[in-house]
């Protein structure tokens, strides 16, 4: 993609009110992209859009609600023009051991992290395919390639994102639609509060991940890693037989991720995730 090729494009970013989503909205806007900032927290979404200016709109979106997702994409096209880029960034990561996780929490993680991206992809492809062009970027994480204790369901959804993205890419061969998975390391956001850095993979700022996403869009990358050491670890892990993978876990200290999580520093984030479950129940009853 030539320099300036993103200028004038139209993008929707889910989970755009905080962290990687916010940084991605701002990075895209700096490239001249018109951005719809979509987030369950509409106040946060509108604040990000206001900070960007006239080329951004903030709106509410529960990504697990197909009708809401359709409405947001419709609104983006009505306000700015045909959809060029969808960044499926919305995600939650409650921590704790798998056996102790409530079914309600499991359902919410799957709904937001996986089903939300699946819905977004289907709706975006319907719009992009007739025009023969478009980009869909799905946020996985290190957990999309590497397992970790204490975040098992989260890792499961992120593994699913990588598999979904790679499989749909094959279905869209020759369509002009480009798909990418993003593998950030431990990002310095509220979602990753209390997690220790893994050996050989430094923590990154949201702005670094956003810059990698913009670069990946320009270069049509299929996998975007930030830092690059995440990609190296993922490829090494994938090439190893199971008998040697435990050595990688010890070397990178992934095997210690669960026991070393600082629960106290995550209280505010975990409370907001739990409130989201309550909110979804009320919506289902209404």
TIVEXTOR-641356 format. One line per 5 residues: number of its first residue (from 1); their letters; for each residue x, y, z of C-alpha. Coordinates in nm, 3 decimals, always signed. Layout:
BEGIN
NUM	A	X:Y:Z | ...
//
This chain:
BEGIN
1	XXXXX	+0.000:+0.000:+0.000 | +0.159:+0.335:-0.100 | +0.222:+0.615:+0.147 | -0.097:+0.796:+0.239 | -0.314:+0.509:+0.116
6	XXXXX	-0.517:+0.504:+0.439 | -0.618:+0.869:+0.398 | -0.992:+0.901:+0.351 | -1.067:+0.540:+0.449 | -1.355:+0.457:+0.684
11	XXXXX	-1.293:+0.244:+0.993 | -1.495:+0.103:+1.281 | -1.300:+0.010:+1.594 | -1.474:-0.193:+1.864 | -1.369:-0.146:+2.223
16	XXXXX	-1.242:+0.193:+2.109 | -1.299:+0.374:+2.437 | -0.986:+0.252:+2.616 | -0.645:+0.095:+2.580 | -0.546:-0.052:+2.245
21	XXXXX	-0.880:+0.046:+2.092 | -0.841:+0.412:+2.186 | -0.480:+0.422:+2.066 | -0.580:+0.255:+1.739 | -0.858:+0.507:+1.677
26	XXXXX	-0.613:+0.791:+1.731 | -0.342:+0.631:+1.514 | -0.587:+0.572:+1.229 | -0.718:+0.928:+1.256 | -0.360:+1.055:+1.229
31	XXXXX	-0.343:+0.874:+0.894 | -0.652:+1.056:+0.771 | -0.895:+0.773:+0.841 | -1.253:+0.859:+0.940 | -1.319:+0.658:+1.253
36	XXXXX	-1.625:+0.526:+1.434 | -1.529:+0.466:+1.797 | -1.760:+0.190:+1.924 | -1.763:+0.078:+2.286 | -1.995:-0.069:+2.548
41	XXXXX	-1.908:+0.242:+2.752 | -2.061:+0.509:+2.529 | -1.921:+0.793:+2.741 | -1.567:+0.666:+2.686 | -1.633:+0.622:+2.313
46	XXXXX	-1.765:+0.975:+2.275 | -1.473:+1.118:+2.473 | -1.223:+0.951:+2.238 | -1.416:+1.074:+1.934 | -1.430:+1.426:+2.073
51	XXXXX	-1.056:+1.423:+2.123 | -1.004:+1.322:+1.760 | -1.242:+1.579:+1.616 | -1.476:+1.600:+1.318 | -1.348:+1.281:+1.155
56	XXXXX	-1.465:+1.061:+1.442 | -1.798:+0.952:+1.591 | -1.844:+0.777:+1.925 | -2.126:+0.529:+1.977 | -2.245:+0.247:+2.203
61	XXXXX	-2.191:-0.113:+2.098 | -2.227:-0.450:+2.266 | -2.044:-0.659:+2.008 | -2.238:-0.972:+2.102 | -2.561:-0.808:+1.982
66	XXXXX	-2.591:-0.861:+1.605 | -2.857:-0.592:+1.555 | -2.643:-0.335:+1.736 | -2.340:-0.430:+1.529 | -2.539:-0.398:+1.207
71	XXXXX	-2.668:-0.058:+1.316 | -2.319:+0.071:+1.396 | -2.182:-0.039:+1.058 | -2.486:+0.112:+0.884 | -2.434:+0.439:+1.070
76	XXXXX	-2.064:+0.443:+0.980 | -2.147:+0.408:+0.611 | -2.424:+0.666:+0.625 | -2.201:+0.921:+0.797 | -1.864:+0.857:+0.634
81	XXXXX	-1.906:+0.626:+0.334 | -1.838:+0.257:+0.254 | -1.664:+0.058:+0.526 | -1.295:-0.002:+0.450 | -1.157:-0.123:+0.784
86	XXXXX	-1.302:-0.313:+1.079 | -1.086:-0.356:+1.388 | -1.236:-0.619:+1.620 | -1.064:-0.507:+1.936 | -1.334:-0.545:+2.205
91	XXXXX	-1.239:-0.803:+2.464 | -1.236:-0.884:+2.834 | -0.993:-1.086:+3.043 | -1.111:-1.190:+3.388 | -0.844:-1.388:+3.571
96	XXXXX	-0.869:-1.690:+3.794 | -0.851:-2.063:+3.764 | -1.076:-2.230:+3.509 | -1.254:-2.461:+3.753 | -1.360:-2.162:+3.967
101	XXXXX	-1.500:-1.955:+3.680 | -1.879:-1.913:+3.679 | -2.077:-2.017:+3.373 | -2.203:-1.658:+3.342 | -1.847:-1.529:+3.321
106	XXXXX	-1.749:-1.797:+3.070 | -2.045:-1.704:+2.850 | -1.958:-1.334:+2.862 | -1.593:-1.391:+2.771 | -1.692:-1.610:+2.476
111	XXXXX	-1.963:-1.366:+2.366 | -1.738:-1.061:+2.362 | -1.400:-1.205:+2.268 | -1.511:-1.457:+2.006 | -1.873:-1.425:+1.908
116	XXXXX	-1.842:-1.046:+1.880 | -1.554:-1.076:+1.634 | -1.738:-1.346:+1.442 | -2.047:-1.126:+1.406 | -1.839:-0.826:+1.306
121	XXXXX	-1.653:-1.024:+1.042 | -1.973:-1.157:+0.885 | -2.134:-0.816:+0.871 | -1.820:-0.644:+0.739 | -1.761:-0.908:+0.471
126	XXXXX	-2.116:-0.863:+0.342 | -2.036:-0.496:+0.282 | -1.681:-0.539:+0.153 | -1.717:-0.837:-0.079 | -1.932:-0.668:-0.348
131	XXXXX	-1.671:-0.388:-0.370 | -1.376:-0.628:-0.377 | -1.180:-0.445:-0.109 | -1.148:-0.415:+0.269 | -0.943:-0.492:+0.578
136	XXXXX	-1.050:-0.681:+0.889 | -0.814:-0.680:+1.187 | -0.886:-0.916:+1.476 | -0.715:-0.865:+1.811 | -0.590:-1.193:+1.946
141	XXXXX	-0.306:-1.164:+2.196 | -0.003:-1.362:+2.301 | -0.276:-1.594:+2.427 | -0.381:-1.659:+2.068 | -0.065:-1.861:+2.015
146	XXXXX	+0.061:-1.949:+2.363 | -0.135:-2.100:+2.655 | -0.126:-1.955:+3.006 | -0.265:-2.060:+3.344 | -0.511:-1.827:+3.516
151	XXXXX	-0.663:-1.702:+3.191 | -0.768:-2.029:+3.026 | -1.102:-1.919:+2.879 | -0.948:-1.597:+2.753 | -0.668:-1.792:+2.582
156	XXXXX	-0.925:-2.030:+2.437 | -1.114:-1.744:+2.274 | -0.794:-1.592:+2.140 | -0.678:-1.924:+1.993 | -1.021:-1.934:+1.829
161	XXXXX	-0.970:-1.585:+1.684 | -0.644:-1.691:+1.518 | -0.803:-2.006:+1.374 | -1.112:-1.819:+1.257 | -0.908:-1.546:+1.090
166	XXXXX	-0.679:-1.790:+0.910 | -0.970:-2.006:+0.793 | -1.185:-1.719:+0.666 | -0.881:-1.574:+0.489 | -0.863:-1.893:+0.281
171	XXXXX	-1.233:-1.864:+0.198 | -1.178:-1.506:+0.080 | -0.878:-1.578:-0.143 | -0.895:-1.346:-0.443 | -1.177:-1.136:-0.294
176	XXXXX	-0.963:-0.829:-0.226 | -1.042:-0.850:+0.147 | -0.739:-0.872:+0.375 | -0.753:-1.033:+0.721 | -0.501:-1.006:+1.002
181	XXXXX	-0.464:-1.135:+1.356 | -0.284:-0.916:+1.609 | -0.067:-1.067:+1.882 | +0.027:-0.809:+2.143 | +0.234:-0.910:+2.441
186	XXXXX	+0.136:-0.790:+2.788 | +0.005:-0.442:+2.714 | +0.020:-0.170:+2.976 | -0.356:-0.128:+3.012 | -0.615:-0.194:+3.279
191	XXXXX	-0.696:-0.533:+3.122 | -0.343:-0.656:+3.195 | -0.313:-0.501:+3.541 | -0.143:-0.734:+3.788 | +0.020:-0.956:+3.525
196	XXXXX	+0.395:-1.007:+3.532 | +0.599:-0.960:+3.217 | +0.715:-1.283:+3.057 | +1.086:-1.341:+3.011 | +1.200:-1.235:+2.664
201	XXXXX	+0.877:-1.045:+2.592 | +0.875:-0.692:+2.727 | +0.552:-0.512:+2.807 | +0.427:-0.268:+2.545 | +0.225:+0.053:+2.546
206	XXXXX	-0.110:+0.062:+2.363 | +0.037:+0.317:+2.122 | +0.303:+0.065:+2.013 | +0.035:-0.192:+1.931 | -0.168:+0.071:+1.745
211	XXXXX	+0.136:+0.169:+1.539 | +0.193:-0.197:+1.452 | -0.171:-0.227:+1.342 | -0.143:+0.076:+1.115 | +0.181:-0.060:+0.969
216	XXXXX	+0.016:-0.399:+0.921 | -0.274:-0.241:+0.735 | -0.038:-0.060:+0.502 | +0.162:-0.376:+0.432 | -0.132:-0.622:+0.425
221	XXXXX	+0.028:-0.834:+0.699 | -0.153:-1.152:+0.798 | -0.009:-1.161:+1.150 | +0.089:-0.850:+1.345 | +0.302:-0.891:+1.657
226	XXXXX	+0.398:-0.628:+1.913 | +0.668:-0.664:+2.030 | +0.815:-0.881:+1.755 | +0.948:-1.124:+2.016 | +0.589:-1.245:+2.061
231	XXXXX	+0.589:-1.366:+1.703 | +0.923:-1.539:+1.753 | +0.797:-1.716:+2.066 | +0.475:-1.817:+1.890 | +0.659:-1.967:+1.594
236	XXXXX	+0.910:-2.152:+1.814 | +0.631:-2.288:+2.032 | +0.432:-2.405:+1.730 | +0.732:-2.588:+1.586 | +0.816:-2.776:+1.906
241	XXXXX	+0.691:-3.121:+1.997 | +0.475:-3.131:+2.309 | +0.757:-3.297:+2.503 | +0.967:-2.980:+2.474 | +0.699:-2.717:+2.523
246	XXXXX	+0.717:-2.733:+2.900 | +1.078:-2.615:+2.872 | +0.957:-2.309:+2.680 | +0.699:-2.242:+2.950 | +0.967:-2.251:+3.219
251	XXXXX	+1.206:-2.038:+3.014 | +0.950:-1.763:+2.948 | +0.783:-1.806:+3.290 | +0.445:-1.853:+3.126 | +0.388:-2.141:+3.368
256	XXXXX	+0.405:-1.888:+3.654 | +0.160:-1.638:+3.507 | -0.143:-1.759:+3.704 | +0.009:-1.786:+4.052 | +0.184:-1.448:+4.016
261	XXXXX	-0.120:-1.241:+3.918 | -0.170:-0.950:+4.159 | -0.544:-0.970:+4.224 | -0.553:-0.655:+4.435 | -0.446:-0.432:+4.146
266	XXXXX	-0.722:-0.579:+3.926 | -1.017:-0.510:+4.157 | -1.156:-0.214:+3.963 | -1.128:-0.386:+3.626 | -1.278:-0.713:+3.749
271	XXXXX	-1.568:-0.522:+3.905 | -1.644:-0.355:+3.573 | -1.637:-0.691:+3.392 | -1.878:-0.834:+3.649 | -2.105:-0.530:+3.608
276	XXXXX	-2.111:-0.600:+3.235 | -2.253:-0.945:+3.304 | -2.529:-0.791:+3.518 | -2.603:-0.539:+3.246 | -2.632:-0.809:+2.978
281	XXXXX	-2.876:-1.004:+3.197 | -3.098:-0.698:+3.240 | -3.095:-0.636:+2.866 | -3.194:-0.996:+2.798 | -3.491:-0.967:+3.033
286	X	-3.613:-0.635:+2.891
//
